[in-house]
């Protein structure tokens, strides 16, 4: 036996079958608490997780034999990476696996919003047939600013380009190569000046918490549509609410929320969610953008390949 692996997330059979074929013993607990994980990790060489567990110092210390942590998805903020590195634990994620799912979801929300598909469909269900009130807007000729041009940002840009949208990209890393249909922005100024659409694809770090705040909204020259499929805390909810009320934000497509899930929200955040979700120019989904059936397979395959490479 090569070792024990705790599977603490929903995964595709390609991962579990692949690990079994390579002589790993599996402990599968998709729904698990921190305390349960501390006990189960004793003797484990690996753990596969998503967002259910926080891989902090206490959890890492409870697993003296741990060699690697595999993250389903892309957000590594749930792992104390520096402490893991100090203990010789390799950490890796699988952003290639769900980038297309996230990009398609963002595109779907944007199209539904600009074409008033959800709004008009609900009206038809209510017995209304309103045509003039539901004229849509075309994406062709619009300017989109993509903040964070990694796996998902670049994938979303490719889909936007098919609609003849002019794309501007800002990324903290200047080493990222951009396709010819994307203009690199060395600062956010060009995005503030020209963009009709802003889409966030950044990890959650101390620098990206409330990236879109009151000042960001005020610096935008035109009313804009906000898309956030990254992390809820990237957007300051109060600034979002005020921007929508003032017309500075003309619409919002949100797959993430500052506090998740609803059962964990403070009363204040629940009030914001109720208020904002009632608006016709807002679409909110429950953090499902990267959770397609195909993405589950792809992420699992990426993790399996990386585990195999570790030997």
Secondary structure, DSSP 8 states (H G I E B T S, - for coil): --EEEEEES---HHHHHHHHHTTEEEEE-SS--HHHHHHHTTTEEEEEE-SS--B-HHHHHT-TT--EEEESSS-GGGB-HHHHHHTT-EEE--HHHHHHHHHHHHHHHHHHHHTTHHHHHHHHHTT---SGGG-----TT-EEEEE--SHHHHHHHHHHHTTT-EEEEE-S-TT----TTEEE-SSSHHHHHH-SEEEE-----TTTTTSB-HHHHHH-SS-EEEEE-S-GGGB-HHHHHHHHHHTSEEEEEES--SS-SGGG--HHHHHHHHHHHTSTTEEE--S-TT--HHHHHHHHHHHHHHHHHH-
